[in-house]
Amino acid sequence: MSRLMSRDPFARSDLHRARDYAMKGRNSGCDHCGTTKFAGNAPYLFRYWVERDDRNGRRDDLRGLFCSQWCFRMYHGN
C-alpha cells in the first residue's frame, strides 16, 4: 500500500512512498544515514516514486531506500 507524500500542481506530479520489507541481501539500512525502521521484528525502509499526470499513470522509481522523507530529500538534494 502506498502513501501520497506530496503533490506538485504545476508539474502535475505526485510523490509516493511505500514500505519495503525485502531487506535480505542489503548491507545496511537507509542510503543516507544508515538506520533501519522496525515494525515488530520486521525491518523495513521506504521506497519512493513519482507519478506524473501526463504519462498515463506511469511511475518513475527513485533510486534508494530511506528511513524517512527527510533522508530521501537530503540524499536527492530536494
Phi, psi and omega in degrees: 000131182258165179230134176283121183265321179200159180232130175251101185292333181285321178273352182054053181221154179238140173259125181241160172215156177213152177288142177238110181269354183280074184264354182295136180089354177270142182283325187217193181266233183306137180292343179263307187248345177092355181278165179229141176266157180228140170241098189071238178259000185267117176285146177209161172223174181256138174253136183245151174206162180244132173247127181252143180292328186277002182244028177056040176078008178291144181248148177248110179290139179259141187295138171103164173238138189224155180275340182204167178292328178299313179296321177301313182291322178294320181295317182268000176071034179266000000 
